[in-house]
């Protein structure tokens, strides 16, 4: 099952709302085989917050079953951020499997509070 550019843009809607305020643009270049190729353009070019924006987009899109990978053609997502998100998502999946639920509640242990949005 493939995903369209329109579905990608709808999924990142909350991020796009913020980008709109700063003249940032998400350009969907390709969606074939579930490999999403994106470019962050406009106000994103040269912005120091672009890696964090890319991180939020990556996290949102990787949750979708139809998405295999998210590639930023301008290199907006450093490898260490990609690794961090992949590890976080793997841990969430393990916890969900162990609990038999999709809950993201934190039991208040030594884990930092918060969530990547």
N, C-alpha and C positions, 0 to 999 in steps of 0.2 A: 504494500500500500504506500503510495507516494504522498508527498505533502506539497502544497502549492506555496508560491511566494506570498499570496494573500493570507494563508494560514500562519505562515511564519511571522508576518508583520502583525497579525492579530495577537499572536502569542506574546510578542514583546511589546504590546501596546502600552503598558505602564512605563516602560523605559522610554518609549518613543515620545510620550507626553512630556517627559523631562527634557529630552533632546530637542523637542520643538521649541522650548523656551530659550534654547541656546543655539538655534539654527543647525543642530546636528541632524544627520540623515543616515538611516540604515538602508543600504542598497543590497537587495537580494540578487545575487549574480546567478546562482545555480542551486537546484534542489534535487538533482538526479541521484537516484540510488540512496536517498536519505542522507547524502553528504551535502550539507548546507554551506554554501560559499557566500560570505557576506563581506561588505566593505562599510566602514564607518567614515562618512564623508561630511562635507560642510563644516560646521562648527567643531566637529570632532577632530579635524585635522590639526595636529599640534597641541591639542588640549591635554593637560596633565591627567584629567579624569578618564580619558579614553580607555585605559586598561581596565578600570573598575567597571565601566559601562560594558565592555566586552565580556567581562567576567559574569555580570548579571545576565546578559543575553545568552551566553554559553550555558549557564546553569538552567535557565528557563527552558531552552530548547532541548537540552539533553534529557529532560524529563519526558519528552514525547517519545512514544513507541516508534514512530516513523523516522526518527532522527538517529542516524548512526554516528555522525560527527559534525562538528561546526568548525569551519575554517574561515579565519579572517584573512583575507587576501593582502591586507596591508600590515599584517603582523601585530594587530592591536592587543592580542592576548598572549602574554609571555608564557612560556612553557611551565614555569613553576606555578602559575595561577591555574592553568589547565590541570596539572597534576593534583593540586590542592582540591579542586572541585571534584575531579574523578574519585579521589579518595573519600571525600565527604559523601558523595552519592553512593559509593560502595558500602560505606558504613551505615548509611540510612537504609539501604536495601537489606543489609544483614539484620539490622534492628527490627525492621518491618517483618522480615521472615520469621525471626525469633519470637516476636510478639503476635504474629498472625494478624497484624493490623497495619494500616497506613498512617497511623498517628505519628506526629513529629514532636510529641511532648517530651520535654527533657525532665529527667527525674531530679535535677538539682545537684548532681554529683560534681565532679571536678571539671566537667565540661564548661567552656565559656558559654554564656547565655547569648542568644541572638540567632539570626538565620540569614543566610545569603538570599537576597531577594532579586 
